Structures are given as C-alpha cells and as structure tokens.
Amino acid sequence: MISFLVVDKPRGLTSHDIVARARHGTHLKRIGHAGTLDPMATGVLVLCLDEATRLVEYVTASEKEYVATLRLGVETDTYDADGQTVSEIDPGGVTQAMFTAALDLFRGAIHQIPPMYSALKQNGVRLYELARAGEEVVREARPVMIYALDLIDWQPPSATIRVVCGAGTYIRSLGHDLGAALKVGAHLTALRRTRSGAADQPIGWDRLLAAFEDDHWRALLTDEKVLLAALPALTLSTAQVEQWFHGQSLPIDLIDPQAATWPESQPLRCYNGDGRLIGIGERIVDRLKPNKVFPLVGSK
C-alpha cells in the first residue's frame, strides 16, 4: 500500500520534529513531508511513508487552504509572532473597508518575495541561516497563485483571513505584504493549514502518539486515492501493464479515449485491474509515458 499519515501538527514543533517522531513510531527510515509548516503554524501536514516518498512532489504541488490571523501595526523580522519587532505604527486609521479593499490586490496570479527566515537556499545556504547571522540578501520575487482570499473576522488591530493558494505560497509574506499595502505593517500571530489537496481531516497529535505506542498507527493510514485525488486516474489492461513495467509508452486513446483531451504533461495515476497503483505517467502527444513505476509487491 502506498501510505500517508495526515497529521495535525501542533504549535511549537517543526516539520522535521514531526518526521523524526514518525520515524521512531513507525520504525520506517524513509519518511518525508509534503509542504513545510513553520513552528508557529498548526494543522495539516502530510507525511509520505516509505514508497510514498516518491510521490512527495505531487502532494506538495496540491492546492492548500489556510486560516491566518494578522496583527496590524507591528512588523517583525520573521513576519510572525516568533520574531523580533522591527517597526510599530498605530493602525487605528485602518478600517474594515480599507482592509477588504487591500485583499483585492493579492488575489489571482501575483509575485511574492520569500521571507528571509525561510528554508529556501541561496548559493547553497538556507536563507534563515543567513538571517540568523545578521545578513539580508536580495530575494527574487516568485509567481504564486491565490485562488481565494477572504476576511472572516475583524477585531482591530487583528484580522483573520482565509487563503486558498497554490504551491510555494508563503502566508507570512502575504501578511507582511498586506501590512505594507495598508502602510502600517503587519505580522502573523496564528496560522493554521486546514487543507492540503483533498486532505482536511488530520489525525490529532496526541492520538497519533498513542497509536505509535500501541502499534496501531497503520489503522490511521491514508492512500494515494485521497492524497492525489486531483490527478486523473487510468486503469491499464493486463497486456498494457506488462508493457508499462518494461518502460514502454502506450497509445493513450486505447486506455481511455477521454485521456487524449487531457492537458499534455498532466501527471496521471495509473492502476492495474486490481486497483493497485503501478505508477505515475504523463501524456506526451498521443502516448502515455511512464514517469514513476511502482512494483506490485507491497502496493496494496
């Protein structure tokens, strides 16, 4: 079985802390996470177990949803409450209408500068390591997609927003940029990821720790049909499966005539007749090309 654990990360732990505890609890060496959460953040963190680590890139690329609380008028060096205050401005002149209007600037395709306190690398060094050494470097703005951005609570000087976004979006940067647009500064005081792709029912941390102790954690596993639900699925015939395992591309219209209309290079989940995942492919013109091939042993 291609297996995942959808964890409700508590505040104060890093994503690496969660992975380390999961390795200890499952006795598996190969565990990765799909989409880092800062220590201050809580919520959905997807752990990819063993063979599922080969699918991290597809899970990470999925749409994410967050609820974030901003404190207007105070800017910090990390863009969140864990950092040091770098400026304070009275935000009393910011009205709800002004805040709502500012949200309009950040919907759709935007460019975003990653925060200095992030795990991105520049010249082989993580940005947060440079920041802790007192260095600030120029970061290039990166394109990100904001599908939805709504105000859900207004309690000045705090505001709570809901964000639905694509991969690579920094909610801390979004909060910082909102504060800059309002000319008063802002930082995050709370951040919760409520959904990663289709995963929106995370396992409570205490419940997971108890399952590790009792060795019942396997009952909490989720498979790729949930985590990769956004990727179209194809079922191959016995003969096509044989060709697949020999690395051969296949006429995609003979597998599913509708597949010939799907976007080219779209990742596709591929299954055998028993419903076992045999890999991830993509359409190249009129052929299905194997990209990642999973052996049948252990796939169910």
Legacy VTK file of the C-alpha trace (Angstrom):
# vtk DataFile Version 3.0
C-alpha trace
ASCII
DATASET POLYDATA
POINTS 300 float
0.000 0.000 0.000
1.235 3.484 -0.885
0.711 5.098 2.513
0.443 8.543 4.058
-0.245 9.942 7.513
-2.195 13.202 7.599
-1.060 14.799 10.846
-2.443 17.766 12.787
0.852 19.486 13.591
0.813 21.246 16.971
2.298 24.672 17.570
5.938 24.745 18.634
7.173 21.720 16.702
8.994 21.897 13.379
8.010 19.748 10.413
11.342 17.955 10.928
10.354 17.189 14.541
7.159 15.529 13.290
9.044 13.432 10.744
11.600 12.343 13.340
8.882 11.238 15.769
7.063 9.385 12.985
10.248 7.526 12.020
10.653 6.437 15.629
6.988 5.442 15.970
6.693 3.536 12.683
10.259 2.167 12.574
10.444 3.349 8.967
13.548 5.177 7.761
12.010 6.673 4.629
9.519 9.352 5.658
9.149 12.771 4.107
6.668 15.607 4.465
4.805 17.468 1.748
4.882 21.190 2.448
6.758 22.647 5.418
4.868 24.288 8.274
6.652 26.828 10.457
6.984 26.028 14.186
4.268 28.597 14.973
1.852 27.071 12.460
-0.583 24.235 13.126
-2.736 21.961 11.022
-2.497 19.578 8.103
0.961 18.130 7.499
1.108 15.184 5.100
3.742 12.539 5.846
4.749 10.272 2.971
5.802 6.821 4.182
8.347 4.549 2.514
7.473 4.197 -1.219
5.091 7.159 -0.945
8.149 9.421 -0.602
8.423 9.110 -4.392
5.115 10.992 -4.613
6.118 13.967 -2.430
6.377 16.330 -5.412
2.772 15.668 -6.464
1.351 16.043 -2.946
3.389 19.206 -2.383
2.046 20.681 -5.622
-1.560 20.364 -4.457
-3.765 23.320 -3.538
-3.551 24.427 0.116
-6.017 26.218 2.393
-5.125 28.286 5.472
-6.692 30.399 8.185
-4.333 33.158 9.351
-4.601 35.907 11.965
-2.691 39.150 11.390
-1.738 41.806 13.905
-1.771 45.171 12.148
0.672 47.890 13.111
3.562 45.672 14.205
6.151 44.291 11.801
8.643 41.575 12.804
11.805 40.267 11.187
10.304 36.779 10.677
6.887 38.140 9.605
5.299 36.206 12.501
4.966 36.313 16.292
8.171 34.300 16.814
10.304 37.168 15.528
11.647 40.451 16.862
9.687 43.663 16.373
11.287 45.916 13.761
8.631 48.636 13.471
5.410 49.812 15.102
2.804 52.132 13.627
-0.611 52.986 15.054
-3.100 51.064 12.839
-6.116 52.914 14.200
-6.813 54.565 10.869
-7.270 51.242 9.047
-10.948 50.417 8.624
-12.530 47.114 7.714
-13.408 48.521 4.305
-9.782 49.505 3.734
-8.572 46.065 4.746
-11.091 44.342 2.479
-10.055 46.562 -0.419
-6.395 45.659 0.176
-7.243 41.965 -0.192
-8.215 42.654 -3.811
-4.551 43.374 -4.587
-3.495 39.836 -3.728
-5.999 37.573 -5.486
-5.101 35.616 -8.588
-1.597 35.328 -10.022
0.791 37.502 -8.013
4.531 37.770 -7.382
5.798 37.254 -3.870
9.210 37.748 -2.262
10.025 34.877 0.136
10.880 35.889 3.712
14.495 35.887 4.867
13.518 33.466 7.606
12.719 30.574 5.268
14.306 27.268 4.249
14.966 28.386 0.684
18.615 28.232 -0.344
20.738 30.921 -1.921
24.200 29.878 -3.093
23.753 26.646 -1.161
22.924 28.335 2.164
19.442 28.412 3.688
18.037 31.913 3.999
17.234 31.542 7.687
20.886 30.708 8.382
21.938 33.947 6.679
19.245 35.860 8.587
20.419 34.486 11.918
23.947 35.612 11.015
22.635 39.128 10.522
22.736 39.037 6.724
19.933 40.060 4.411
20.180 39.196 0.740
18.125 40.160 -2.270
15.441 37.555 -2.990
13.770 37.330 -6.357
10.003 37.624 -6.459
8.341 34.345 -7.409
4.968 33.775 -9.090
2.312 32.238 -6.841
-1.421 31.744 -7.200
-4.041 32.935 -4.700
-7.335 31.259 -5.589
-9.359 32.722 -2.718
-8.663 35.387 -0.109
-11.408 36.424 2.303
-11.771 38.294 5.568
-13.502 36.038 8.097
-13.064 38.065 11.308
-12.309 41.714 12.034
-11.196 42.538 15.566
-8.830 45.514 15.147
-5.904 45.613 15.388
-6.278 41.930 14.416
-7.845 40.429 11.300
-8.370 36.780 10.382
-8.291 35.704 6.753
-8.921 32.527 4.788
-6.475 31.761 1.986
-6.675 29.134 -0.749
-3.447 29.067 -2.708
-1.104 27.120 -4.926
2.202 25.539 -4.018
5.072 27.746 -2.906
2.941 30.478 -1.329
4.254 31.988 1.911
1.347 33.096 4.086
3.804 35.036 6.264
4.838 37.042 3.208
1.199 37.570 2.294
0.509 39.000 5.758
3.624 41.173 5.572
2.658 42.473 2.125
-0.893 43.225 3.273
0.540 45.310 6.103
2.795 47.126 3.657
-0.139 47.827 1.320
-2.014 49.378 4.264
1.123 51.363 5.230
1.037 50.166 8.854
2.899 46.845 8.709
1.630 43.504 9.984
2.733 40.061 11.150
1.039 36.713 11.695
0.005 35.779 15.215
-1.613 32.479 14.220
-1.589 30.244 11.168
-3.431 27.001 10.562
-3.356 24.880 7.416
-6.864 23.469 7.131
-6.410 21.518 3.899
-3.694 20.070 1.676
-5.228 18.895 -1.580
-8.189 16.749 -0.533
-6.738 16.038 2.935
-8.687 18.037 5.506
-9.178 15.584 8.389
-5.809 15.396 10.149
-5.013 12.993 12.963
-4.629 14.697 16.325
-1.028 14.659 17.539
-1.814 13.024 20.898
-3.904 10.374 19.151
-1.051 9.611 16.757
1.496 9.352 19.575
-0.811 6.914 21.377
-1.168 4.870 18.168
2.620 4.683 17.898
2.836 3.429 21.488
0.137 0.783 20.903
1.483 -0.072 17.414
-1.952 0.679 15.924
-0.799 3.511 13.648
-1.443 1.504 10.468
-5.190 1.905 11.059
-4.703 5.663 10.559
-3.094 5.471 7.131
-4.446 7.259 4.057
-3.704 6.144 0.489
-2.916 7.988 -2.718
-6.529 7.865 -3.898
-7.239 10.560 -1.303
-3.973 12.496 -1.375
-3.744 12.581 -5.180
-7.470 12.802 -5.904
-6.857 15.828 -8.150
-4.778 13.719 -10.559
-6.805 11.824 -13.200
-6.626 8.033 -12.978
-6.225 5.393 -15.696
-6.728 1.637 -15.461
-4.473 -0.455 -17.719
-5.230 -3.875 -19.170
-3.065 -6.881 -18.309
-1.129 -6.539 -21.581
-0.703 -2.790 -21.055
0.561 -3.366 -17.503
3.197 -5.714 -18.897
4.341 -3.034 -21.359
4.258 -0.436 -18.573
6.678 -2.456 -16.442
9.009 -2.703 -19.422
9.098 1.114 -19.615
7.177 1.282 -22.888
4.907 4.186 -23.789
1.331 3.260 -24.676
-1.325 4.682 -27.043
-3.364 6.672 -24.552
-6.633 6.553 -26.526
-6.632 2.744 -26.233
-6.588 3.099 -22.435
-9.194 5.859 -22.186
-10.411 7.869 -25.225
-11.118 10.867 -22.963
-7.478 10.930 -21.828
-6.422 12.197 -25.253
-8.144 15.504 -24.381
-6.354 15.986 -21.063
-3.554 18.563 -20.790
-0.200 17.356 -22.053
2.330 16.607 -19.291
-0.537 16.272 -16.779
0.541 13.702 -14.143
-1.745 10.651 -14.267
-2.288 7.937 -11.671
-2.033 4.532 -13.316
-3.558 1.323 -11.924
-3.791 -2.328 -12.849
-7.077 -4.215 -12.986
-6.930 -4.954 -9.247
-6.827 -1.273 -8.405
-3.158 -1.255 -7.382
-1.106 1.821 -8.171
1.568 0.905 -10.692
2.939 4.400 -11.182
2.584 7.953 -12.393
2.559 8.681 -16.108
2.024 11.647 -18.377
0.517 12.218 -21.804
3.055 13.098 -24.476
1.103 13.844 -27.671
-0.943 10.624 -28.101
1.142 8.346 -25.848
1.165 7.534 -22.149
4.735 7.712 -20.881
5.717 6.041 -17.556
7.400 8.532 -15.215
7.446 6.668 -11.903
6.906 2.929 -11.790
5.851 1.148 -8.584
6.283 -2.617 -8.187
3.120 -4.570 -7.415
4.641 -6.097 -4.296
3.588 -4.005 -1.333
1.305 -1.705 -3.333
-1.890 -2.902 -1.773
LINES 1 301
300 0 1 2 3 4 5 6 7 8 9 10 11 12 13 14 15 16 17 18 19 20 21 22 23 24 25 26 27 28 29 30 31 32 33 34 35 36 37 38 39 40 41 42 43 44 45 46 47 48 49 50 51 52 53 54 55 56 57 58 59 60 61 62 63 64 65 66 67 68 69 70 71 72 73 74 75 76 77 78 79 80 81 82 83 84 85 86 87 88 89 90 91 92 93 94 95 96 97 98 99 100 101 102 103 104 105 106 107 108 109 110 111 112 113 114 115 116 117 118 119 120 121 122 123 124 125 126 127 128 129 130 131 132 133 134 135 136 137 138 139 140 141 142 143 144 145 146 147 148 149 150 151 152 153 154 155 156 157 158 159 160 161 162 163 164 165 166 167 168 169 170 171 172 173 174 175 176 177 178 179 180 181 182 183 184 185 186 187 188 189 190 191 192 193 194 195 196 197 198 199 200 201 202 203 204 205 206 207 208 209 210 211 212 213 214 215 216 217 218 219 220 221 222 223 224 225 226 227 228 229 230 231 232 233 234 235 236 237 238 239 240 241 242 243 244 245 246 247 248 249 250 251 252 253 254 255 256 257 258 259 260 261 262 263 264 265 266 267 268 269 270 271 272 273 274 275 276 277 278 279 280 281 282 283 284 285 286 287 288 289 290 291 292 293 294 295 296 297 298 299
